[in-house]
Amino acid sequence: MNPASDSPPVYCSESIVVLRASALADDGWEQRTISDETRVAELEKQYTELGFETTSTELDPASFGEACTTCAETACTTYRALFIRRARSR
């Protein structure tokens, strides 16, 4: 980014739609991060060890905005959103 630029930075994740996010939030899930599948799997293991339930879901490629270019088409299609919630007692 050019520090002398008058235009604000564009963050590609601002407009990306996380599939099922509303339904998960309604069921008590909190979104933690968006990352590649390998990192999400690592985080799921760590959160599970800490006593949380985890789930993840895909992103909607149709929502990738104008700031997204070929990198989004190749990398972001494999990204997932990680959600956690306290484990429910049984």
C-alpha positions as CSV (number, residue, x, y, z in Angstrom):
1,M,0.0,0.0,0.0
2,N,1.2,3.4,-0.8
3,P,1.3,5.5,2.4
4,A,0.8,8.7,0.3
5,S,-2.4,7.4,-1.2
6,D,-5.7,9.1,-0.3
7,S,-7.8,6.0,-0.8
8,P,-8.5,3.9,2.2
9,P,-7.2,0.3,2.3
10,V,-9.5,-2.4,1.0
11,Y,-9.8,-5.6,3.1
12,C,-11.1,-8.4,1.0
13,S,-12.8,-10.1,3.9
14,E,-15.1,-7.2,4.6
15,S,-17.7,-8.3,2.1
16,I,-17.2,-12.0,1.9
17,V,-20.3,-14.0,2.9
18,V,-19.8,-16.9,5.3
19,L,-22.3,-19.6,4.4
20,R,-24.7,-20.6,7.2
21,A,-23.2,-17.8,9.5
22,S,-26.6,-16.6,10.6
23,A,-28.0,-20.0,11.4
24,L,-24.8,-20.9,13.3
25,A,-24.9,-17.7,15.3
26,D,-28.6,-18.4,16.2
27,D,-27.5,-21.7,17.6
28,G,-24.9,-20.2,19.9
29,W,-21.8,-20.4,17.7
30,E,-19.2,-17.6,17.6
31,Q,-17.1,-17.0,14.4
32,R,-13.4,-17.0,15.3
33,T,-11.5,-16.7,12.1
34,I,-11.3,-17.3,8.4
35,S,-8.3,-19.2,7.1
36,D,-7.1,-22.0,5.0
37,E,-8.3,-25.6,5.7
38,T,-5.0,-26.7,7.3
39,R,-4.9,-23.8,9.8
40,V,-8.6,-24.2,10.6
41,A,-8.0,-27.9,11.3
42,E,-5.2,-27.0,13.7
43,L,-7.4,-24.5,15.5
44,E,-10.3,-26.9,15.7
45,K,-7.9,-29.4,17.5
46,Q,-6.7,-26.7,19.9
47,Y,-10.2,-25.4,20.7
48,T,-11.5,-28.9,21.3
49,E,-8.6,-29.6,23.7
50,L,-9.7,-26.4,25.6
51,G,-13.3,-27.8,25.9
52,F,-15.0,-26.1,23.0
53,E,-17.2,-27.5,20.3
54,T,-16.0,-26.5,16.8
55,T,-17.5,-26.4,13.3
56,S,-16.5,-24.8,10.1
57,T,-18.2,-23.7,6.9
58,E,-17.3,-22.5,3.5
59,L,-17.3,-19.0,2.1
60,D,-19.5,-17.9,-0.8
61,P,-17.3,-17.2,-3.8
62,A,-20.1,-15.2,-5.4
63,S,-19.6,-12.6,-2.6
64,F,-15.9,-12.0,-3.4
65,G,-15.8,-8.3,-4.2
66,E,-14.1,-6.2,-6.8
67,A,-10.9,-6.1,-4.7
68,C,-10.6,-9.8,-5.1
69,T,-8.7,-11.0,-8.1
70,T,-7.2,-14.2,-9.2
71,C,-5.7,-14.9,-5.8
72,A,-9.2,-15.1,-4.4
73,E,-10.3,-17.4,-7.1
74,T,-7.5,-19.8,-6.4
75,A,-6.8,-19.5,-2.6
76,C,-10.0,-18.2,-1.0
77,T,-12.1,-20.9,-2.4
78,T,-10.4,-23.3,-0.1
79,Y,-10.8,-21.0,3.0
80,R,-13.2,-21.9,5.7
81,A,-14.8,-19.9,8.6
82,L,-14.2,-21.4,12.1
83,F,-16.9,-21.2,14.7
84,I,-16.8,-22.3,18.4
85,R,-19.1,-22.6,21.4
86,R,-18.7,-23.9,24.9
87,A,-19.2,-27.6,25.0
88,R,-22.7,-28.5,26.1
89,S,-22.9,-30.8,29.2
90,R,-24.5,-34.1,28.5
